[in-house]
């Protein structure tokens, strides 16, 4: 018996080596993609404990490289081209993070179509000034050219149609992935791959930039409704007379315009809606001020989180009920301008300021607030270095201090939109004063961790209520008139406590409304109770200020009372609608779609300011080009 090793037949020699070479390059590509990405969830060592993360992040590149390999027959050239392309994408991502504080999102790729329409001139200002990135790109191109010229083909030229079939399959798979075919959600499962919709940065860090792009596209990039122009026109016609009457109301003079302070209070609600707390007194200032202003229930489009859903409705007057694709709107902004309350106030001479004691990149607020029209955004870094903390986040007292610091005694009227954060979860973080927290009673049956979390939450909203009282008191002493709008963005995520105690109205936690208050610190009024929704607050505020010339916000005040209660958190039992209410709801959906598309103004009546004591109507403006896209 011969001990000489048996050699593989010649017909198997080349295929085996081709397969080994291909597998080695695929493995190296996954490693290099993770290395370029740099996210903690996709770095090379993660192949040992969570291989799905780096593989999913590299898969689109693998599919593209496979198509190129079957076209060119050159292994290193194909994968080198894709790596070069990935390098460009990651370079652009680095620029965006550096300038806007948020990574690339699917909507950003719409800018590619704008490069020949002035976009390149705009983007060129953000390109790096160092020569090294450009030299690196040139070196990569030179290497690709060298591989094209000198690399021997890996695959034979004639394969009996196998290259064509395999290439077609890979191309179809890649195309379906880019088009967002829902089958891919099995691999790009947001619960498995760490999709955090409130933070694109965190998602990219844990899942990889490419996986993050795919998941945001799969989960939030589809399902746009189309407006029904006939329904929109009919609704406007039905309300034409009262709408024109509102537009003709006398506006406040410029000297009378008050400073406006809006406080979006994190997770604030009145605990008296919970069983066991019907006669509690956690919000004495809210109750006291409600007896001298306008207040009531506030229907919001989220529960336990998703602050920007309520925030978006408040600032735009658009109901997310009518936009199935806008789960997290700030992350899907793709154009430079969005119609908003802020822009209306800007037109009336207001200096508009957003204020938030947190990272400006969180929820993509830096970019979103620019699109909404704010003149400035005061975020965590601009607060005093010694601003007090309470629990995990900045104390509401620091926010009140900053509001008062921003308000001026002279100059144009100011609009301050302040977003509190002290009462943000998680609620198992020790607060500054544990004895104060531990003294809070809880309903019977709530024990252990649930008790601790409920006590911590109530501790923080007690501070929110105290700061509301302090803010109104301070504003009442100023010479300039002012308005304060205060509301909670959503109920906190205290699900176990809700299930144990229950609610007074017998409904579940997703159907509960929050609370809101509008008060003039210097001029108390008889109490007015008004239940409304977050998307209707801009119209209420403008009417109180005396600004009546925006037809859309005026229209929301006419239709709002019939539609307010339809606003609910995702997953809540669908509300029962009568026939007429359903028709109005469908028509308002088309109105909001047109508003978002920038084409509504041409349908709305416009009324000139009185000239010589007589008001004059003007014809509708010509159709506008689409100004926004989400």
Secondary structure by P-SEA (a helix, b strand, c coil): cccccccccccaaaaaaaaaaaaaaaaaaaaaaaaaacccccccccccccaaaaaaaaaaaaaaaaaaaaacccaaaaaaaaaaaaaaaaaaaaaaaaacccccccccccccccccccccccccccccccaaaaaaaaaaaaaaaaaaccccccccccccaaaaaaaaaaaaaaaaaaaccccccccccccccccccccaaaaaaaccaaaaaaaaaaccccbbbbbcaaaaaaaaaaaaaaaaaaaaccccccccccbbbbbbcccccccccccccccccccaaaaaaaacbbbcbbbbcccccaaaaaaaaaacccccccccccccccccccccccccaaaaaaaaccbbbbbbcccccccaaaaaaaaacccccccccccccccccccccccaaaaaaaaaaaccccccbbbbbbbbcccccccccccccaaaaaaccccccccaaaaaaaaaaaaaaaaaaaaaaaaaaaaaaccccbbbbbbbcccccaaaaaaacccccccccccccccbbbbcccccccbbbbbbcccaaaaaaaaaacccccaaaaaaaacccccccccccccccbbbbcaaaaaaaaaaaaaaaaaaaccccccbbbbccccccbbbbbcccccccccccc
